Amino acid sequence: MGWTRSPAAHQNYSRKRFYNDGIKVLVGEKNSPFVRAVMIAEATSLVTNLGTHGIGYINGDLTAAFSRLPVDDWICIQGDSHWASDGISVGTATLFDQQGAFGSGLVTAVANPAAQIDFSSESISLKGLNYE
């Protein structure tokens, strides 16, 4: 598939990952490395719960753990696992910068088929995200 900004192109069984530099929280202020890492860790839900029909889960919790802070603005997050049973899911992801892996994200979520987001049928734009 290669890199694309379209989440619809990635509604499949493949592992999800993307690079992002986060949003600017305060006008005129640069985000700290910790803030950037936590913002990207929040995407653990996206890279672990995006499947063939979109996303059908609501986040319950996020745990982010870092062995060090990121050294640059751009951070990659890669989904590592997604386990689901009886409407509950657990997903893990790894965060990388130019020096390599530095942290992990863990999310728990509850299935919500009534609010399924199917990126292939809706006009949804996630500005600034590059999906692979």
N, C-alpha and C positions, 0 to 999 in steps of 0.2 A: 504494500500500500504506500509506504513512504510517509513523509510529513505532510500534514494538511491541517487547516484550522477547523475542518468540519467534523464534529462528533458523530454525525450520521454515518460517515464513511467507516466508523470504527465500531458499529453495532454488530459485533461478531464475537467469536470465541478467542481471539488473540489477546495476548497480554497488552495492557494499556500503559502508555507513558506519555508525558509531555514536558516541555520546558516552559518556564514562566518566570517573569521578574516581579510578579506581584503587582498590587495596586498601590498607588501613593496614598497613604493614610492621611497625612497632613500636607496641605499645599505649602510648597517651599521647603519642606523637610524631607531628608532622605530617610527611608526606613532602616532601622537597625538590622544587623544580620539575624538576630533572634526573631524579630517581627517577620522578616521575609521567610524564614524557615517555617514558622508556625502557619503563615498564610498559605504556603504551598502544601504543607502537611494536611491542611483542611481538605485538599483535593484527593486525599486517600479514598474517600467515599466514591468520588467520580471514577478513579482508575480501578477500583475493585468491584464496584456495583454496576458499571456499564456493561450490558450484555447484548444479546442478539435483538432484544425488543426495547432497548433503551435502559432507563433507570426506574426501578419500581420499589425503591427502598427510601425510608426516611432515617436520617442519622439519629442515633441515640446518644453517641458519645464519641469523642476523639481523644486518643492519647498520643502525644508526640514526644519522642525521646531522641536526644542528640548527643553524640560522642564529642562533637565540637560544633562551632558555628560555621556557616557557609562562608567561603572566602571571596565570593563575587556575587553580583546581582542575580544572575540566571541560575535557577535551580531546576533539576529534573526530578520528577517523581515517577516511579514505576510500580505498578500493581504487582504484588507477589502472590497473594492468595485471596480466595473468596470461598468461604464455607457457609452453607445455609441449611437450616433444618427447621421445619415447623414455623416458618415465617420470620425467623431470626437469622441475621447474617453477621459474620465477622470477617473483616478484610484487613490485610496488611500491605504496606508499601514501603519502598526504600527511597530515600532522598539522596541526590548526588549533586555535587558541584564540579568544577574543573579539576579538583584534586581527588575525586572519587566519592564513595559512599560516606555519609556522615550521620545519618539518622534514619528513624523509622516512624511510620504512622500506623495506628491501629484504630479501626472504627467498628462500632457495633451499630446495627441498623434493624429496623422492623419493616417487613414487606408491606407495601401499600399499593396493590394493583389498581385501585380506583384513581390514583394520582400518577400512574405510569407516565414517564416522559419519554416519548418516542421521537428522537431527534430526526428521524427520516421523514416524519410526517408533519412536524411542526416547524414554524419559522422561529428558530432559536439561534441567537448569535452569542457566542462567548468570546468577546473581543480579547485579543492578547494571548489566546491559548493556541499552541501548535501541537497537534496530536500526531502520534505515529502509530 
